[in-house]
Amino acid sequence: MKKKNLAEGNNEVTGLWANVFKRLKKSKTSMFGLLIVIILLFTAVFAPLMAPHDPIVGQLALRHNEPSMEYIMGTDSQGRDVFSRILYGARISVEIGIISVGIALILGTAMGVVSGYYGGKVDTIVMRFVDIMLAFPTILLALAIVTILGPSLTNAMIAVGIVNIPRFARIVRSSVLSVKENEYIEAAISIGCTDFEIITRHILPNCLAPILVQSTLTIGTAILEAAGLSFLGLGAQPPISEWGSMLADARGYMRQAPWSVMYPGVAIMITVLGFNLLGDGLRDALDPRLKE
Amino acid sequence: MKNKYLVLVLVLALLATFAFTGCASKETEVTEPEVTEPVATEPEVPAEKVLIFARSGDSVSLDPSNATDGESFYVARSVLDTLVDYEVDNTNIIPALATSWGTINEEGTIWEFKLREGVKFHDGTDFNAEAVKFNFERWMFEDNAYRYPGENFEYWGYMFGGYPGIVKEVRVVDDYTVQIELFTPSAPFLSNLAMPSFAIMSPAAFEQYGADIFKNPVGTGPFQFVEWIKDDKIVLEKNENYWGEGPLLDKLIFRTIPDNSARLLELQAGTIDMMIGLSPDDAQIVADDPNLDLYLRPSMNVGYLAMNELKAPFDDVRVRQALNYAVDKQSIIDAFYAGLAEPAKNPLPPSLWGYNDNVEAYEYNPEKAKELLAEAGFPDGFETTLWAMPVARPYMPQPKEIATALQQQFAAVGVQAEIVTMDWATYLEKGQNGEHDTYLLGWTGDNGDPDNFIYVLLDQDNANIGSAGNVAFYKNQEVHDLLIAAQIESDQEKRAELYEKAQLIIHNDAPWVPLVHSTPPIAARTAVKNYVPHPTGGESTFWQVDIEN
């Protein structure tokens, strides 16, 4: 990339990221995704300031109030403000996204790097293990993990993190395999760099693009999977205002209080859509073949 | 016009069948004049009458002597018979497998039962005095050879105070006479025998199925067992040789549909015929639907929150009272029972004799609750767990919602409760093991006797880890003495007095937060006829239920 900039004789010193953002900006859908993600993050941070009511404590006397000025998304079966719960739910979703993807990212990248860099038997063992994990449908594997650990939001995050390890492991491994063949790696080896130095200084930075794309896309699915677990009663426990569990709780009242089912569903949908659009945009923007 | 075509089609179809059967046997015997006759009889062949009854949880066991939950009893009631039974809409005793009975000694400790003759079990073996003795001894003696691993016979223990408890011996006098001798006289004895847990199973079936008897019940009831697909359905079919009236149905299917609203949707769609566990919120929908009938089961239950006295801080009476003050029962009833319930202050429902109306309920008073907690050394409250059952119960149609509401009310006085839930069978088992801190449960009376509530749910005899009916593990010698005295006493007025005294002590010791006495709503398609909801909740009247196709 830098070489290219030099070759073009561009006066402006544009780094990799500025370049990526420039390309990202051209795609309206990815900007829309980015906007959603920014709104989500903003909501997550400022939920306590934005929420008009307490998300946990409701008044039973006010249950199933229709949307009004006071309760713009109505109230749920416990008389809690749906809007406030959705705002706080954004916090939980961001938390789920960061923690579970963090787990998948760290463990998956470690496995992928080790397997790609060392190759041979290590590669075979690690990759067959990943294959085994891939053989299970993700939600089923997550269910099994939560059943073992016990139902709670933390355990749901761990489970979702674990089931997403294989994706990262595979993607990182394939990038490592191609990066490894470059001459600068050979150079690094010849000047006596340790494996650790080579991996952290030279290989990982060059694998960043696919990892970033994968992370963004995985946040979307992770939120969806965690919401699924909560919906089944295995994730967030009451009274936590997690969108999936809000959906599950309100499902029984679909006729009396459709708003209490609709809004959490919409929130999940928009959030996942946002991350997916952004992820797709990033993939295009980071694809070296699409360089101008 | 349409009818003409129908007849024509039927005639052609019949001709075809005749032709084929004719071909198979003797061609020469194919004659034409008979053609019109079978057409006339065709519509008279009745379609199979199938009733599908849906509930929220599956049976735990089909051997009711080893079950404590209503879901198990619904099915057992139709497959198995007890020695005596209840009338269709109350708990008065009527003959069933026993035709007459009485005590034959002065102390009233020896009961003699004359048994119904000519009754056969579904496997074709005879019902007789030996079969009765066989079943009783299986329940009574812990070293009985037909007691399989894991079988506890909780109800026998609850009702008769242990193994063998108050029953000394069961004697066969002749083929159709059996004597049961007790150690002490027992007023509720006969009522107890009508409970589904003491139903008679075929001794031959134990030889055939062994430990699998719990999923292969063989009795004398109006329906016989066909198959059980776990968490899906239990299929029963008509017992052609039933000794009593009926049954009118050819098949009775119990389906498990966990979600209340999904169950109602299926009922409206006509894929099921009846449902229990209707959310009170939906009762109005059913009442307004011309295709559905709403039934209200007479209230004879209690829903409660038990506090485990084996665990701190619930060993402190001030903490238990504090939680009683912290709960706003009326708001819970308004929200989750649509008014089909009344707040509870005693373990007994007010419809039962012996109810102590002089007990003054703990009012909703969070301030008082905080004071008591501070006195007990918890000025900032404490953390605990609140166990909630996973299935809708008649006394608690939305346990998770109610748990969430309680959680909020407790939080208001500083008690942070984490809601814990698991599958139904495990929930009951862990409760009996005393693994909980606070535990939501309830009780539907089985026999219309106060003993069945207070002794089973709050006596120290039933606070044994592993088989506890008393999940608060409440132990009070004074209450125990009163309850035992009430069992021996035969005069109902004196018994009522003893129960009233016991309720007052229990109130002060506060082992529970008694929550509600509900009137459970039930919905059925209008095609379902003759259904009578029994106060005990053990659907025992399917023999008389009919369905119009």
Interface residues (C-beta under 8 A of the other chain):
Chain A: I56 V57 G58 L60 A61 R63 S77 Q78 G79 G233 Q237 P238 P239 D249 R251 G252 Y253 M254 R255 Q256
Chain B: D259 N260 S261 S279 D281 D282 I285 D328 S331 I332 D334 A335 Q398 K400 E401 A403 T404 A405 Q407 Q408 A411 A412 E418 I419 T421
